[in-house]
Amino acid sequence: MKPIIIPESHNYIAVFLTLACNLRCSYCINRFEAGNFKKGHISGEEWVKGLNRIVSRPDLPVSLQGGEPSLHPDIFYILNNIKPELNIDLLTNLQFDIDAFMSNVSPDRIKRDAPYASIRVSYHPETMQLQPLVDKVLKMMKAGYSIGIWGVMHPKQEAEILRAQEYCKSLGIDFRTKEFLGEYEGKQYGTYRYEGSCDKKGRKNVMCKTTELIIGPTGGIYRCHSDLYEGRQPIGNITDPEFEIEDKFRPCADFGHCNPCDVKLKTNRFQIFGHTSVEVEF
């Protein structure tokens, strides 16, 4: 199988082990539009075989996410069999048995030199309780895991997120906030690079280039998050032995229905603000 060499221009490797989730948040970014998720997932063995083809850099980890990545039945196998040269980040709601996790996965496997935690836990007040989450995080911190909490600044829960942040900081937990992306009470929230990219008022033909390797649950590789979440045709598959990244602009007929993740102004992997996941030419 050909190695998959990550271009210098790429800023993120998104591995969606599954799009299934054990929570149902009203503002889930995965459901910004219809959320026509393709069902199913490839096995842990297939994931490992595909991911171990990746040639990356120490500052560019493989980020396992979802959905909720811990719902993949082979999560421990995947974490323990990705080659050591690849750093791993894990994005999770931590609604699982952490004792089983700690018995199966060493803290050293998900730890690297970075300005933020390698295990990034999402706190969603409308579907979670804070104290049980805090107790889990403290237990994992004590065991040596690189772990922190992130909260989305949704208008409805902003006060609770800030209260939780203050409480967590008093306990020594790194708690950071994320800008809310999407619609609430008729208003569009988020800071976007391209005007009209997410307003869903029409579709425009553009040329678009990603700075991310986005891999869906069945191994499909997508131009953007919108293609993944809306079930559009992938441009390749991690299980294809001939697949290699083409760092180029591709035609897109769906501008105006972009997912906010792709076009929001955000920090890059070095926590420098001003980055967007895609570059669009009109």
C-alpha positions in Angstrom: 0.0 0.0 0.0 1.2 3.5 -0.9 2.2 5.8 2.0 -0.2 8.7 2.5 2.1 11.7 2.8 0.5 14.7 4.5 1.3 18.0 2.7 3.0 20.8 4.6 -0.2 22.9 3.8 -2.4 20.5 5.8 -3.3 21.5 9.4 -5.5 18.6 10.7 -6.1 14.9 10.3 -9.8 14.2 11.2 -10.6 10.5 11.7 -14.3 10.0 12.3 -14.4 6.5 13.7 -18.2 6.7 13.8 -20.9 9.3 13.5 -23.0 7.6 16.1 -23.3 9.4 19.4 -24.7 8.6 22.9 -25.9 12.2 23.3 -28.4 14.3 21.3 -27.5 17.9 21.6 -29.9 20.3 19.9 -27.0 22.4 18.4 -24.8 19.5 17.1 -22.6 20.9 14.3 -22.8 17.5 12.5 -26.5 18.2 11.9 -26.1 21.8 10.6 -28.2 20.7 7.6 -30.0 17.4 7.0 -27.2 15.2 8.5 -27.6 12.4 5.9 -25.0 10.2 7.6 -23.9 7.1 5.8 -24.3 4.2 8.2 -21.7 1.7 9.2 -18.0 1.7 9.9 -14.9 -0.2 9.0 -13.2 -2.6 11.5 -10.4 -1.6 13.8 -8.0 -3.8 11.8 -9.0 -1.8 8.6 -8.6 1.5 10.4 -5.1 0.6 11.7 -4.0 -0.7 8.3 -5.1 2.5 6.7 -4.0 5.0 9.3 -0.5 3.4 9.5 0.1 4.5 5.9 0.0 8.1 7.0 3.3 9.9 7.1 2.8 13.0 9.3 4.7 15.3 11.6 5.1 15.5 15.4 2.9 18.6 15.5 0.2 17.0 13.4 -1.6 14.2 15.2 -4.3 11.8 14.1 -7.5 13.2 15.8 -10.0 10.4 16.6 -13.5 11.8 16.8 -17.1 11.4 15.8 -19.9 11.2 16.8 -18.5 9.7 19.8 -15.3 7.7 18.9 -15.5 5.5 22.0 -18.6 3.9 20.5 -16.5 2.1 17.9 -16.3 -1.5 19.1 -12.5 -1.7 18.4 -11.5 1.6 20.0 -8.9 0.0 22.3 -7.4 -2.0 19.4 -7.2 1.2 17.3 -5.5 3.2 20.0 -3.0 0.6 20.8 -2.1 -0.4 17.2 -1.7 2.9 15.5 2.1 3.1 14.9 4.1 4.9 17.6 5.4 7.5 15.0 1.8 8.9 14.8 0.6 11.1 17.6 -3.0 10.6 18.6 -5.6 13.1 19.9 -9.0 12.0 21.2 -12.1 14.1 21.0 -14.8 12.6 23.3 -17.7 13.4 25.7 -16.2 10.9 28.2 -19.5 9.2 28.7 -17.8 5.8 29.0 -16.2 3.5 31.7 -12.9 5.3 32.3 -11.6 2.5 34.4 -11.8 0.1 31.4 -10.2 2.8 29.3 -7.3 3.3 31.8 -6.8 -0.4 32.0 -6.4 -0.7 28.3 -4.8 2.5 27.1 -1.5 3.9 28.6 -1.4 7.7 29.3 1.7 7.9 27.2 -0.1 6.8 24.1 -2.3 9.9 24.0 0.2 12.6 25.1 2.4 15.0 23.1 4.0 18.4 23.3 1.2 20.8 22.5 -0.4 24.0 23.8 -3.6 22.0 24.6 -4.7 18.6 26.0 -4.5 15.5 23.8 -7.8 14.2 25.2 -10.3 17.0 24.6 -13.6 16.4 26.5 -16.7 18.2 25.4 -19.1 19.5 28.1 -22.7 19.9 26.9 -24.9 21.2 29.8 -28.2 20.3 28.1 -27.3 16.6 28.0 -24.6 16.1 30.7 -24.0 16.7 34.4 -20.9 18.6 35.3 -19.8 17.0 38.5 -19.6 13.4 37.3 -17.6 14.7 34.3 -15.2 16.6 36.6 -14.7 13.6 38.8 -13.7 11.5 35.7 -11.3 14.1 34.4 -9.6 14.6 37.8 -9.2 10.8 38.1 -7.6 10.6 34.6 -5.4 13.6 35.3 -4.1 12.0 38.5 -3.3 8.9 36.4 -1.2 11.0 34.1 -3.5 11.5 31.1 -3.3 14.7 29.1 -6.9 15.8 29.3 -9.0 19.0 29.4 -12.6 20.2 28.9 -14.1 22.4 26.2 -17.5 24.0 26.2 -19.5 25.5 23.4 -20.6 29.1 24.0 -24.2 28.5 22.9 -26.3 31.6 23.8 -28.7 29.4 25.8 -25.9 27.9 28.0 -23.2 30.6 28.0 -23.6 31.4 31.7 -23.4 27.8 32.7 -20.3 27.2 30.5 -18.6 30.2 32.2 -19.6 29.0 35.6 -18.3 25.5 34.8 -15.0 27.0 33.5 -14.4 28.9 36.7 -15.2 25.8 38.8 -12.9 23.6 36.8 -10.1 26.1 36.8 -10.3 26.2 40.7 -9.6 22.4 40.6 -6.7 22.7 38.2 -8.6 21.5 35.1 -7.9 23.2 31.8 -11.3 24.3 30.6 -11.5 26.2 27.3 -14.4 27.7 25.4 -15.4 27.3 21.7 -17.4 29.7 19.6 -20.9 28.5 18.9 -21.4 27.9 15.2 -24.9 27.7 13.7 -28.3 29.2 14.1 -30.3 30.1 17.2 -33.6 31.9 17.3 -33.2 33.1 13.7 -29.7 34.4 14.1 -26.5 33.0 12.5 -23.6 32.7 15.0 -19.9 32.3 14.1 -17.1 34.3 12.5 -16.7 33.2 8.8 -14.1 33.9 6.2 -16.5 33.8 3.2 -19.7 35.8 3.2 -22.8 33.7 2.4 -21.0 30.4 2.8 -23.4 29.0 5.4 -26.6 31.0 4.9 -28.3 28.1 2.9 -30.0 30.7 0.6 -28.6 29.1 -2.7 -25.8 27.2 -4.2 -22.9 28.6 -6.1 -20.1 27.0 -8.2 -16.6 27.6 -6.8 -13.2 26.0 -6.6 -12.2 24.8 -3.2 -9.1 23.3 -1.5 -8.9 21.8 1.9 -6.1 21.9 4.5 -7.4 18.8 6.2 -7.5 15.0 5.7 -11.1 14.1 6.6 -11.8 10.4 6.8 -15.3 9.1 7.4 -16.5 6.0 9.3 -16.4 3.7 6.3 -12.9 4.9 5.3 -14.2 7.5 2.7 -12.0 10.6 2.3 -13.9 13.8 1.8 -13.3 17.3 0.4 -14.8 18.9 3.5 -17.0 18.3 6.6 -20.1 19.2 4.7 -19.5 16.4 2.2 -19.1 14.0 5.1 -22.1 15.0 7.1 -24.4 15.3 4.0 -23.4 11.9 2.6 -21.9 13.2 -0.6 -19.5 11.2 -2.7 -16.0 10.8 -1.2 -12.9 11.5 -3.3 -11.1 8.3 -2.1 -10.9 5.7 0.6 -8.3 5.0 3.2 -8.5 1.3 2.4 -7.6 1.9 -1.3 -3.9 0.9 -1.6 -3.4 3.4 -4.4 -4.9 6.4 -2.6 -2.7 9.5 -2.2 -3.5 13.1 -1.3 -3.8 15.6 -4.1 -3.2 19.0 -2.7 -5.3 20.9 -5.3 -8.5 23.0 -5.8 -11.6 20.9 -6.7 -14.9 22.1 -8.2 -17.8 22.4 -5.8 -21.4 23.2 -6.6 -22.5 23.6 -3.0 -21.1 26.9 -1.8 -23.8 28.5 0.3 -24.4 25.2 2.1 -20.9 24.9 3.7 -20.6 23.5 7.1 -19.4 26.1 9.6 -16.4 23.9 10.6 -14.9 24.4 7.1 -15.2 28.2 6.8 -15.1 29.6 10.3 -12.1 31.7 11.3 -10.3 29.7 14.0 -6.9 28.9 15.5 -4.6 26.5 13.7 -2.7 23.6 15.4 -0.3 26.1 16.9 -3.2 28.0 18.4 -2.7 31.0 16.0 -5.9 32.7 15.0 -6.9 33.4 11.4 -7.0 29.9 9.9 -9.8 28.4 7.9 -10.1 24.7 6.9 -10.8 25.4 3.3 -9.7 28.0 0.7 -12.3 29.1 -1.8 -11.8 30.6 -5.3 -14.8 32.3 -6.9 
